[in-house]
Amino acid sequence: MGTLGACDPAVLAVIDACAPADQAGRLKRFRQAHPEVEIIKHGPWEATVPEPDGERTIVRWELRDLLDKLDELFLAVPEDASVTA
């Protein structure tokens, strides 16, 4: 039996169910706009953001705080540039 990856739809549905009701829509919109960013709940919320020289992991206890930080990163750079802030 195979294992599910963090981006498997079944896994995402469980993670979305862990999202506070007021942040679930925001999480869904961010995932649609930035499919390259992996967001998981493993204790705290974690986001893995690809960068030219590897990746950046951002960890926050509250989903709202994580999405605020991701918005800050992605709004700070043009869409065609990598996130390096």
PyMOL CGO cylinders between C-alpha atoms (Angstrom):
from pymol import cmd
from pymol.cgo import CYLINDER

trace = [
    CYLINDER, 0.00, 0.00, 0.00, 1.44, 3.41, -0.98, 0.3, 1, 1, 1, 1, 1, 1,
    CYLINDER, 1.44, 3.41, -0.98, 1.74, 6.37, 1.31, 0.3, 1, 1, 1, 1, 1, 1,
    CYLINDER, 1.74, 6.37, 1.31, 0.06, 9.69, 0.75, 0.3, 1, 1, 1, 1, 1, 1,
    CYLINDER, 0.06, 9.69, 0.75, 2.18, 12.72, -0.04, 0.3, 1, 1, 1, 1, 1, 1,
    CYLINDER, 2.18, 12.72, -0.04, 1.68, 16.07, 1.67, 0.3, 1, 1, 1, 1, 1, 1,
    CYLINDER, 1.68, 16.07, 1.67, 0.05, 17.46, -1.51, 0.3, 1, 1, 1, 1, 1, 1,
    CYLINDER, 0.05, 17.46, -1.51, -2.29, 14.51, -2.05, 0.3, 1, 1, 1, 1, 1, 1,
    CYLINDER, -2.29, 14.51, -2.05, -5.93, 15.74, -2.21, 0.3, 1, 1, 1, 1, 1, 1,
    CYLINDER, -5.93, 15.74, -2.21, -6.94, 13.49, 0.70, 0.3, 1, 1, 1, 1, 1, 1,
    CYLINDER, -6.94, 13.49, 0.70, -4.18, 14.96, 2.86, 0.3, 1, 1, 1, 1, 1, 1,
    CYLINDER, -4.18, 14.96, 2.86, -5.08, 18.52, 1.84, 0.3, 1, 1, 1, 1, 1, 1,
    CYLINDER, -5.08, 18.52, 1.84, -8.71, 17.90, 2.78, 0.3, 1, 1, 1, 1, 1, 1,
    CYLINDER, -8.71, 17.90, 2.78, -7.66, 16.85, 6.29, 0.3, 1, 1, 1, 1, 1, 1,
    CYLINDER, -7.66, 16.85, 6.29, -5.33, 19.83, 6.63, 0.3, 1, 1, 1, 1, 1, 1,
    CYLINDER, -5.33, 19.83, 6.63, -8.08, 22.18, 5.41, 0.3, 1, 1, 1, 1, 1, 1,
    CYLINDER, -8.08, 22.18, 5.41, -10.39, 20.67, 8.04, 0.3, 1, 1, 1, 1, 1, 1,
    CYLINDER, -10.39, 20.67, 8.04, -7.78, 21.65, 10.67, 0.3, 1, 1, 1, 1, 1, 1,
    CYLINDER, -7.78, 21.65, 10.67, -7.93, 25.26, 9.52, 0.3, 1, 1, 1, 1, 1, 1,
    CYLINDER, -7.93, 25.26, 9.52, -9.95, 27.65, 11.66, 0.3, 1, 1, 1, 1, 1, 1,
    CYLINDER, -9.95, 27.65, 11.66, -13.24, 28.45, 9.94, 0.3, 1, 1, 1, 1, 1, 1,
    CYLINDER, -13.24, 28.45, 9.94, -12.31, 32.10, 9.44, 0.3, 1, 1, 1, 1, 1, 1,
    CYLINDER, -12.31, 32.10, 9.44, -9.05, 31.13, 7.69, 0.3, 1, 1, 1, 1, 1, 1,
    CYLINDER, -9.05, 31.13, 7.69, -10.11, 28.10, 5.58, 0.3, 1, 1, 1, 1, 1, 1,
    CYLINDER, -10.11, 28.10, 5.58, -11.11, 30.20, 2.56, 0.3, 1, 1, 1, 1, 1, 1,
    CYLINDER, -11.11, 30.20, 2.56, -7.94, 32.24, 2.78, 0.3, 1, 1, 1, 1, 1, 1,
    CYLINDER, -7.94, 32.24, 2.78, -5.83, 29.05, 2.90, 0.3, 1, 1, 1, 1, 1, 1,
    CYLINDER, -5.83, 29.05, 2.90, -7.64, 27.68, -0.17, 0.3, 1, 1, 1, 1, 1, 1,
    CYLINDER, -7.64, 27.68, -0.17, -7.13, 30.92, -2.12, 0.3, 1, 1, 1, 1, 1, 1,
    CYLINDER, -7.13, 30.92, -2.12, -3.43, 31.04, -1.23, 0.3, 1, 1, 1, 1, 1, 1,
    CYLINDER, -3.43, 31.04, -1.23, -2.96, 27.41, -2.34, 0.3, 1, 1, 1, 1, 1, 1,
    CYLINDER, -2.96, 27.41, -2.34, -4.66, 28.15, -5.65, 0.3, 1, 1, 1, 1, 1, 1,
    CYLINDER, -4.66, 28.15, -5.65, -2.49, 31.23, -6.24, 0.3, 1, 1, 1, 1, 1, 1,
    CYLINDER, -2.49, 31.23, -6.24, 0.77, 29.55, -5.12, 0.3, 1, 1, 1, 1, 1, 1,
    CYLINDER, 0.77, 29.55, -5.12, 0.63, 25.79, -5.77, 0.3, 1, 1, 1, 1, 1, 1,
    CYLINDER, 0.63, 25.79, -5.77, 4.42, 25.60, -5.43, 0.3, 1, 1, 1, 1, 1, 1,
    CYLINDER, 4.42, 25.60, -5.43, 4.18, 26.35, -1.69, 0.3, 1, 1, 1, 1, 1, 1,
    CYLINDER, 4.18, 26.35, -1.69, 3.51, 23.33, 0.50, 0.3, 1, 1, 1, 1, 1, 1,
    CYLINDER, 3.51, 23.33, 0.50, 1.48, 24.13, 3.63, 0.3, 1, 1, 1, 1, 1, 1,
    CYLINDER, 1.48, 24.13, 3.63, 0.99, 21.46, 6.28, 0.3, 1, 1, 1, 1, 1, 1,
    CYLINDER, 0.99, 21.46, 6.28, -0.13, 21.23, 9.90, 0.3, 1, 1, 1, 1, 1, 1,
    CYLINDER, -0.13, 21.23, 9.90, 2.35, 19.16, 11.86, 0.3, 1, 1, 1, 1, 1, 1,
    CYLINDER, 2.35, 19.16, 11.86, 1.95, 20.56, 15.37, 0.3, 1, 1, 1, 1, 1, 1,
    CYLINDER, 1.95, 20.56, 15.37, 2.42, 24.13, 14.21, 0.3, 1, 1, 1, 1, 1, 1,
    CYLINDER, 2.42, 24.13, 14.21, 1.51, 25.22, 10.69, 0.3, 1, 1, 1, 1, 1, 1,
    CYLINDER, 1.51, 25.22, 10.69, 4.46, 24.95, 8.29, 0.3, 1, 1, 1, 1, 1, 1,
    CYLINDER, 4.46, 24.95, 8.29, 5.01, 26.32, 4.80, 0.3, 1, 1, 1, 1, 1, 1,
    CYLINDER, 5.01, 26.32, 4.80, 7.83, 25.25, 2.51, 0.3, 1, 1, 1, 1, 1, 1,
    CYLINDER, 7.83, 25.25, 2.51, 8.63, 27.93, -0.06, 0.3, 1, 1, 1, 1, 1, 1,
    CYLINDER, 8.63, 27.93, -0.06, 10.91, 27.04, -3.01, 0.3, 1, 1, 1, 1, 1, 1,
    CYLINDER, 10.91, 27.04, -3.01, 13.84, 29.40, -3.59, 0.3, 1, 1, 1, 1, 1, 1,
    CYLINDER, 13.84, 29.40, -3.59, 16.59, 29.43, -6.24, 0.3, 1, 1, 1, 1, 1, 1,
    CYLINDER, 16.59, 29.43, -6.24, 19.16, 27.97, -3.86, 0.3, 1, 1, 1, 1, 1, 1,
    CYLINDER, 19.16, 27.97, -3.86, 16.89, 25.53, -2.01, 0.3, 1, 1, 1, 1, 1, 1,
    CYLINDER, 16.89, 25.53, -2.01, 13.82, 26.21, 0.06, 0.3, 1, 1, 1, 1, 1, 1,
    CYLINDER, 13.82, 26.21, 0.06, 12.63, 28.21, 3.05, 0.3, 1, 1, 1, 1, 1, 1,
    CYLINDER, 12.63, 28.21, 3.05, 10.51, 26.77, 5.84, 0.3, 1, 1, 1, 1, 1, 1,
    CYLINDER, 10.51, 26.77, 5.84, 8.24, 29.11, 7.79, 0.3, 1, 1, 1, 1, 1, 1,
    CYLINDER, 8.24, 29.11, 7.79, 6.63, 27.88, 11.00, 0.3, 1, 1, 1, 1, 1, 1,
    CYLINDER, 6.63, 27.88, 11.00, 3.82, 29.57, 12.94, 0.3, 1, 1, 1, 1, 1, 1,
    CYLINDER, 3.82, 29.57, 12.94, 1.45, 28.24, 15.59, 0.3, 1, 1, 1, 1, 1, 1,
    CYLINDER, 1.45, 28.24, 15.59, -1.52, 30.13, 14.16, 0.3, 1, 1, 1, 1, 1, 1,
    CYLINDER, -1.52, 30.13, 14.16, -2.61, 29.73, 10.53, 0.3, 1, 1, 1, 1, 1, 1,
    CYLINDER, -2.61, 29.73, 10.53, -3.47, 33.44, 10.38, 0.3, 1, 1, 1, 1, 1, 1,
    CYLINDER, -3.47, 33.44, 10.38, 0.13, 34.32, 11.31, 0.3, 1, 1, 1, 1, 1, 1,
    CYLINDER, 0.13, 34.32, 11.31, 1.54, 31.93, 8.70, 0.3, 1, 1, 1, 1, 1, 1,
    CYLINDER, 1.54, 31.93, 8.70, -0.68, 33.31, 5.93, 0.3, 1, 1, 1, 1, 1, 1,
    CYLINDER, -0.68, 33.31, 5.93, 0.19, 36.87, 6.98, 0.3, 1, 1, 1, 1, 1, 1,
    CYLINDER, 0.19, 36.87, 6.98, 3.91, 36.06, 6.64, 0.3, 1, 1, 1, 1, 1, 1,
    CYLINDER, 3.91, 36.06, 6.64, 3.39, 34.34, 3.27, 0.3, 1, 1, 1, 1, 1, 1,
    CYLINDER, 3.39, 34.34, 3.27, 1.37, 37.30, 1.99, 0.3, 1, 1, 1, 1, 1, 1,
    CYLINDER, 1.37, 37.30, 1.99, 4.18, 39.59, 3.13, 0.3, 1, 1, 1, 1, 1, 1,
    CYLINDER, 4.18, 39.59, 3.13, 6.77, 37.51, 1.25, 0.3, 1, 1, 1, 1, 1, 1,
    CYLINDER, 6.77, 37.51, 1.25, 4.79, 37.14, -1.95, 0.3, 1, 1, 1, 1, 1, 1,
    CYLINDER, 4.79, 37.14, -1.95, 3.59, 40.74, -2.08, 0.3, 1, 1, 1, 1, 1, 1,
    CYLINDER, 3.59, 40.74, -2.08, 7.15, 41.99, -1.61, 0.3, 1, 1, 1, 1, 1, 1,
    CYLINDER, 7.15, 41.99, -1.61, 8.41, 40.46, -4.88, 0.3, 1, 1, 1, 1, 1, 1,
    CYLINDER, 8.41, 40.46, -4.88, 7.15, 40.49, -8.48, 0.3, 1, 1, 1, 1, 1, 1,
    CYLINDER, 7.15, 40.49, -8.48, 5.24, 37.33, -9.44, 0.3, 1, 1, 1, 1, 1, 1,
    CYLINDER, 5.24, 37.33, -9.44, 7.99, 36.17, -11.82, 0.3, 1, 1, 1, 1, 1, 1,
    CYLINDER, 7.99, 36.17, -11.82, 10.78, 36.60, -9.24, 0.3, 1, 1, 1, 1, 1, 1,
    CYLINDER, 10.78, 36.60, -9.24, 11.73, 34.10, -6.58, 0.3, 1, 1, 1, 1, 1, 1,
    CYLINDER, 11.73, 34.10, -6.58, 11.02, 34.69, -2.91, 0.3, 1, 1, 1, 1, 1, 1,
    CYLINDER, 11.02, 34.69, -2.91, 14.28, 35.69, -1.27, 0.3, 1, 1, 1, 1, 1, 1,
    CYLINDER, 14.28, 35.69, -1.27, 13.18, 38.19, 1.40, 0.3, 1, 1, 1, 1, 1, 1,
]
cmd.load_cgo(trace, "trace")
